[in-house]
């Protein structure tokens, strides 16, 4: 059996998929006559779009150059899709603004237009992420050791501000398996100050269910 390799895409893509699949139905069931719900939906979609835009930037800054350095041409297809994704993000920004500015009589239509466009965007991104997890990972595994991939991943994390890391972890922690979640926190214990570890555990408690948090607590106590 082939030894499992380090998957640099796995955790961040889990976070993105969860953010997308929670945002889409939230907009779909939106009561457009409720100003508070509309405001919350707008914030949620804008947060998702910032997340997606930052992810594209990180891949183009770190991962694509690494692939091209040793497997020239491999990232060209996905890089071209990134151009389309950024255009879709700009279009969604406009759709969000349309909802924010819509008079009450046309707010339902603006909300549905946003929902439909998010649905298309999510579908395209799911296919896109699968290609990265297969084609790109194969290129990375052929060209780099796991130690090199972990160093690349650390460079990406170091590029984030604390606020950006908190936002990513807010989606990553509930998207993980219990073992992945415990491994992340256990790894942090080795390198981060106690207050940082405590903040991550608190973030997990806020965003995972009771059973999942109990499993995390048991794993950390072992």
C-alpha positions in Angstrom: 0.0 0.0 0.0 1.3 3.5 -0.9 2.3 5.5 2.1 -0.1 8.4 2.7 1.5 11.7 1.7 1.0 15.2 3.2 -2.0 16.8 1.5 -1.4 20.5 1.6 -4.9 21.2 0.2 -6.9 19.0 2.6 -7.6 21.1 5.6 -8.0 24.5 3.9 -10.3 22.9 1.3 -12.4 21.3 4.1 -12.8 24.8 5.6 -13.7 26.4 2.3 -16.3 23.6 1.5 -17.9 24.1 4.9 -18.0 27.9 4.5 -19.6 27.5 1.1 -22.1 24.9 2.0 -23.3 26.8 5.0 -23.5 30.1 3.2 -25.5 28.9 0.2 -28.5 27.5 2.1 -28.4 30.5 4.5 -29.0 32.8 1.6 -31.5 30.4 0.1 -33.8 30.5 3.1 -33.3 34.3 3.7 -36.3 36.3 4.7 -35.7 39.3 2.6 -38.3 41.3 4.5 -36.3 41.0 7.7 -33.6 43.8 7.7 -31.5 41.9 10.4 -31.5 38.7 8.4 -30.5 40.6 5.2 -27.7 42.3 7.1 -26.4 39.1 8.5 -26.5 37.3 5.1 -24.6 40.2 3.5 -21.9 39.9 6.1 -21.7 36.1 5.7 -21.4 36.3 1.9 -18.8 39.1 2.0 -16.8 37.0 4.6 -16.9 34.0 2.2 -15.8 36.1 -0.7 -12.8 37.5 1.2 -11.9 34.0 2.2 -12.0 32.7 -1.4 -10.0 35.7 -2.7 -7.3 35.2 0.0 -7.1 31.5 -0.8 -6.6 32.2 -4.5 -3.8 34.7 -3.6 -2.1 32.2 -1.3 -2.1 29.5 -4.0 -0.8 31.8 -6.6 1.9 33.2 -4.2 3.1 30.0 -2.7 1.8 26.8 -4.3 1.7 27.5 -8.0 5.4 28.8 -8.0 6.4 25.7 -6.2 4.7 23.4 -8.7 6.1 25.4 -11.7 9.6 25.3 -10.2 9.8 21.6 -10.7 6.8 20.6 -12.9 6.6 23.5 -15.4 3.2 24.0 -17.0 1.2 21.8 -14.5 -0.6 24.7 -12.8 -1.5 26.6 -16.0 -5.1 25.2 -16.2 -6.0 25.9 -12.6 -4.3 29.3 -12.8 -6.6 30.2 -15.7 -9.6 29.1 -13.6 -8.5 31.4 -10.9 -9.0 34.3 -13.3 -12.5 33.1 -13.8 -13.0 32.7 -10.0 -11.9 36.3 -9.3 -14.3 37.5 -12.0 -17.1 35.5 -10.3 -16.1 37.0 -6.9 -16.4 40.5 -8.4 -19.8 39.6 -9.8 -20.9 38.3 -6.5 -19.7 41.4 -4.8 -22.0 43.3 -7.1 -24.9 41.0 -6.4 -24.4 41.5 -2.7 -24.4 45.3 -3.2 -27.6 45.0 -5.2 -29.2 43.2 -2.3 -28.0 45.7 0.1 -29.4 48.6 -1.9 -32.6 46.9 -3.1 -35.9 48.6 -2.2 -38.3 46.3 -0.2 -40.4 45.5 -3.3 -37.4 44.0 -5.2 -35.5 42.5 -2.3 -36.8 38.9 -2.8 -35.6 39.0 -6.4 -32.2 40.4 -5.4 -31.8 37.7 -2.7 -32.7 34.9 -5.2 -30.3 36.3 -7.8 -27.5 36.2 -5.2 -28.4 32.7 -4.1 -28.4 31.4 -7.7 -25.0 33.0 -8.4 -23.5 31.6 -5.2 -24.8 28.1 -6.2 -23.0 28.3 -9.5 -19.8 29.6 -7.8 -19.9 26.8 -5.3 -20.4 24.2 -7.9 -17.5 25.5 -10.0 -15.2 25.6 -7.0 -16.0 22.1 -5.9 -14.8 20.8 -9.3 -11.8 23.1 -9.2 -10.7 22.0 -5.7 -11.0 18.3 -6.7 -8.6 19.0 -9.6 -6.1 20.6 -7.2 -6.4 17.7 -4.8 -5.6 15.2 -7.6 -3.5 16.8 -10.4 -1.7 19.3 -8.3 -1.1 17.0 -5.3 0.4 14.4 -7.7 2.8 17.0 -9.1 3.7 18.1 -5.6 4.2 14.6 -4.3 6.4 13.7 -7.3 8.6 16.8 -6.9 8.7 17.4 -3.1 9.2 15.5 0.1 6.6 15.8 2.9 9.1 17.8 4.9 9.3 20.3 2.0 5.5 20.4 1.7 5.2 21.0 5.5 7.7 23.9 5.2 5.6 25.4 2.4 2.5 25.1 4.5 4.2 26.8 7.4 5.2 29.6 5.1 1.6 30.1 4.0 0.4 30.1 7.6 3.1 32.7 8.6 1.8 34.9 5.8 -1.6 35.3 7.6 -2.3 37.9 10.3 -3.7 36.5 13.6 -7.2 37.8 12.6 -7.0 35.9 9.3 -5.8 32.7 11.0 -8.7 33.0 13.5 -11.2 33.3 10.6 -9.7 30.3 8.8 -9.7 28.2 12.0 -13.4 29.2 12.6 -14.2 27.1 9.5 -11.4 24.6 9.6 -12.0 23.3 13.1 -15.6 22.2 12.6 -14.8 20.7 9.2 -12.1 18.4 10.6 -12.3 14.8 11.8 -11.8 14.4 15.6 -8.3 13.1 15.0 -7.4 16.0 12.7 -8.8 18.5 15.2 -6.9 16.9 18.1 -3.7 16.7 16.0 -3.9 20.4 15.2 -4.3 21.5 18.8 -1.7 19.0 20.0 0.7 20.4 17.4 0.0 24.0 18.6 0.8 23.0 22.1 4.4 22.3 21.1 5.0 25.6 19.4 2.5 28.2 20.6 2.0 30.1 23.9 -0.7 28.6 26.2 -3.0 31.6 25.5 -3.0 30.9 21.8 -3.8 27.2 22.4 -6.6 28.2 24.8 -8.1 30.6 22.2 -8.1 27.8 19.6 -9.8 25.4 22.0 -12.4 28.1 22.8 -12.9 28.6 19.1 -13.5 24.9 18.7 -16.0 24.9 21.6 -17.9 27.7 19.9 -18.2 26.0 16.5 -18.2 22.2 16.9 -21.0 20.2 18.5 -20.9 18.9 22.0 -19.9 15.3 21.1 -17.0 16.6 18.9 -15.8 18.9 21.6 -15.9 16.1 24.2 -13.8 14.0 21.9 -11.3 16.9 21.6 -11.2 17.3 25.4 -10.5 13.6 25.9 -7.8 13.5 23.3 -6.0 16.5 24.8 -6.3 15.0 28.3 -4.7 11.7 27.3 
